[in-house]
Amino acid sequence: MPMRDIVQKTRHLVSFIITNPIDVASQVHIFIFGMRDGMTRYSLLLM
């Protein structure tokens, strides 16, 4: 894929994210499930 296409795709994704932000519940879900299993995740889920 040429660099120009990559830049255009990136610009499109950024503009979409700016005009249609992700809701807070989805942000928390992505953050928690993006973490590795371990004490940090366990501690956050207990709070």
Secondary structure, DSSP 8 states (H G I E B T S, - for coil): --HHHHHHHHHHHHHHHHHS---HHHHHHHHHHHS-SSHHHHHHHH-
